[in-house]
Amino acid sequence: MALPLPSHFYPELGERPLTQIAERLLEVRYETLREMVSPYDDNYTRETAVFGRQRNALIDLVMALPDMDLVHAGMDVTFKIGSVPCRFFTDDPQSPQKSGFFRRNRVDSLFAIDDQQPEVWRFIVEPAFSDEEEDRVFFAGYNAFFEKVSEWEYQPSRTRLVAVESDVPPAVDIGPAAVELKEEDQGRDAGLDQADGK
């Protein structure tokens, strides 16, 4: 069963701000992993650099956008989309394992009305497990019992159709393509015919 979208609970958690954050998280991840290919890099150095750069990029992005606020700039960076505090992690969105995933700092929780209401919100970057897959970003809300009650997924390969012009030009018949042999190919074919005794 599909969970309700975040905007069901808070209108400010619509497609635009969530996409802005998700795109920035993935852009920084891709740029960092592309740069860190020395023989001295491993998963630890790469993922540490990715986290640090994502954290700094989010701080810059949030400071530049009028509908977001930075409320805590520590390692557990927390920002608000409208009135909703959010954090980010690289983890498994179906079963988060990071030790601090559900831990809340003093500015990172809402007061839930009931167990169907999200109390904490997390952006979750899910790394791809193979070259055929791509990284994904989820935004999920969890209740006081650490149960997921809302989820949104950013799909970077989803194509968006945008109308560029309202007038579509009429189709033009260009006819069949003209196909003929080049002069050098004709000479070579004649030589092959003589060799075959034709």
C-alpha positions as CSV (number, residue, x, y, z in Angstrom):
1,M,0.0,0.0,0.0
2,A,1.4,3.4,-1.0
3,L,2.0,5.8,1.9
4,P,0.6,9.3,1.7
5,L,2.9,12.0,0.2
6,P,4.5,14.5,2.6
7,S,2.3,17.3,1.2
8,H,-0.8,15.4,2.6
9,F,0.5,16.4,6.1
10,Y,2.2,19.7,5.3
11,P,1.5,21.6,2.1
12,E,5.0,23.1,2.1
13,L,6.4,19.7,1.5
14,G,5.5,19.7,-2.2
15,E,7.3,18.5,-5.3
16,R,9.4,21.6,-5.9
17,P,11.3,21.9,-2.6
18,L,11.8,18.2,-2.2
19,T,13.1,17.9,-5.8
20,Q,15.5,20.8,-5.2
21,I,17.0,19.1,-2.2
22,A,17.1,15.6,-3.8
23,E,18.8,16.9,-7.0
24,R,21.4,18.7,-5.0
25,L,22.2,15.7,-2.9
26,L,22.6,13.5,-6.0
27,E,24.6,16.1,-8.0
28,V,27.1,16.4,-5.1
29,R,27.3,12.6,-4.7
30,Y,28.0,12.1,-8.4
31,E,30.6,14.9,-8.6
32,T,32.5,13.6,-5.5
33,L,32.5,10.0,-6.6
34,R,33.8,11.0,-10.1
35,E,36.7,12.9,-8.5
36,M,37.7,10.4,-5.9
37,V,39.3,7.7,-8.0
38,S,42.9,7.6,-6.7
39,P,44.5,4.4,-5.5
40,Y,44.2,5.9,-2.0
41,D,40.4,6.2,-2.1
42,D,38.1,3.5,-0.8
43,N,34.5,3.4,0.2
44,Y,35.3,5.1,3.6
45,T,37.1,8.1,2.0
46,R,34.5,8.5,-0.7
47,E,31.5,8.3,1.5
48,T,33.0,10.6,4.1
49,A,33.8,13.2,1.4
50,V,30.3,12.8,-0.1
51,F,28.7,13.4,3.3
52,G,30.8,16.5,4.0
53,R,30.2,18.0,0.6
54,Q,26.4,17.2,0.7
55,R,26.2,18.8,4.1
56,N,27.9,22.0,2.9
57,A,26.0,22.1,-0.3
58,L,22.7,21.8,1.6
59,I,23.7,24.6,3.9
60,D,24.4,26.8,0.9
61,L,21.2,25.8,-0.9
62,V,19.0,26.3,2.1
63,M,20.5,29.7,2.9
64,A,19.7,30.8,-0.7
65,L,16.1,29.8,-0.8
66,P,13.4,31.9,0.8
67,D,11.1,29.0,1.8
68,M,13.8,27.2,3.7
69,D,15.7,28.0,6.9
70,L,18.9,26.6,8.4
71,V,18.2,25.8,12.1
72,H,21.3,23.8,13.0
73,A,24.6,23.8,11.2
74,G,26.4,21.0,13.1
75,M,27.3,17.6,11.7
76,D,23.6,16.7,12.1
77,V,22.6,19.6,9.9
78,T,18.9,20.4,10.3
79,F,17.0,22.7,8.0
80,K,13.3,23.6,7.7
81,I,11.1,23.5,4.6
82,G,8.5,25.9,5.7
83,S,7.9,24.9,9.3
84,V,9.0,21.3,9.0
85,P,12.5,20.4,10.3
86,C,14.4,17.9,8.1
87,R,17.8,16.0,8.1
88,F,19.5,13.8,5.5
89,F,21.2,10.4,5.6
90,T,22.7,7.8,3.2
91,D,21.0,4.6,4.2
92,D,18.4,1.9,3.3
93,P,15.0,3.7,3.0
94,Q,13.2,0.5,3.9
95,S,15.2,-0.4,6.9
96,P,17.5,2.5,8.1
97,Q,20.6,1.3,10.0
98,K,22.5,4.4,10.8
99,S,22.8,4.8,14.6
100,G,21.7,8.4,14.6
101,F,18.9,8.1,12.1
102,F,16.0,8.4,14.6
103,R,18.0,10.4,17.1
104,R,16.6,13.9,17.3
105,N,18.5,17.1,18.2
106,R,16.7,19.9,19.9
107,V,15.3,21.4,16.6
108,D,14.6,18.2,14.8
109,S,11.1,17.1,15.8
110,L,7.5,18.0,15.6
111,F,4.9,17.2,18.2
112,A,2.8,14.4,16.8
113,I,-0.9,14.3,17.4
114,D,-1.2,10.5,16.9
115,D,0.7,7.6,15.6
116,Q,-0.4,8.3,12.0
117,Q,1.3,11.7,12.1
118,P,5.0,12.1,11.1
119,E,7.1,13.4,13.9
120,V,10.5,13.4,12.1
121,W,11.4,13.8,8.5
122,R,14.4,12.4,6.7
123,F,15.9,12.7,3.2
124,I,17.5,9.3,2.5
125,V,20.0,8.8,-0.3
126,E,20.0,5.1,-1.4
127,P,23.2,4.2,-3.2
128,A,22.9,2.0,-6.3
129,F,24.0,-1.6,-5.8
130,S,25.2,-2.0,-9.4
131,D,26.2,-0.1,-12.5
132,E,22.8,-0.8,-14.1
133,E,20.9,0.9,-11.3
134,E,21.0,4.6,-10.2
135,D,21.1,6.2,-6.8
136,R,17.7,7.3,-5.5
137,V,16.5,9.8,-2.9
138,F,13.5,9.3,-0.7
139,F,11.9,11.7,1.7
140,A,10.1,10.0,4.6
141,G,8.1,10.9,7.7
142,Y,8.2,8.7,10.8
143,N,5.9,8.6,13.7
144,A,6.9,8.5,17.4
145,F,7.3,4.7,17.2
146,F,9.8,5.0,14.3
147,E,7.3,3.7,11.8
148,K,7.3,5.2,8.3
149,V,3.9,6.9,7.7
150,S,4.7,9.1,4.7
151,E,7.1,8.7,1.7
152,W,8.1,10.5,-1.5
153,E,10.6,9.2,-4.0
154,Y,12.7,11.3,-6.4
155,Q,13.3,9.6,-9.7
156,P,16.1,11.3,-11.6
157,S,15.5,9.4,-14.9
158,R,11.8,10.3,-15.0
159,T,11.3,12.4,-18.2
160,R,9.3,15.5,-17.9
161,L,7.4,16.6,-21.0
162,V,7.4,20.3,-21.5
163,A,5.6,22.1,-24.2
164,V,8.0,24.4,-26.0
165,E,5.8,25.8,-28.7
166,S,2.0,25.7,-29.1
167,D,2.2,25.5,-32.9
168,V,3.2,22.2,-34.4
169,P,4.6,22.5,-37.9
170,P,2.9,20.5,-40.6
171,A,4.5,17.2,-41.7
172,V,6.6,17.3,-44.9
173,D,6.9,14.4,-47.3
174,I,10.6,13.9,-48.0
175,G,10.2,10.9,-50.2
176,P,12.4,7.7,-50.3
177,A,16.1,8.0,-49.9
178,A,18.2,7.8,-53.1
179,V,20.6,4.9,-52.9
180,E,23.3,4.2,-55.5
181,L,26.8,2.9,-55.5
182,K,29.8,5.2,-55.4
183,E,32.1,5.1,-58.4
184,E,34.9,3.3,-56.5
185,D,32.4,0.7,-55.3
186,Q,31.2,0.1,-58.9
187,G,34.8,-0.5,-60.1
188,R,35.4,-2.9,-57.3
189,D,32.1,-4.8,-58.0
190,A,33.2,-5.1,-61.7
191,G,36.6,-6.5,-60.7
192,L,34.8,-9.1,-58.5
193,D,32.5,-10.1,-61.4
194,Q,35.6,-10.6,-63.7
195,A,37.3,-12.7,-61.0
196,D,34.2,-14.9,-60.7
197,G,34.2,-15.4,-64.5
198,K,31.1,-13.4,-65.2
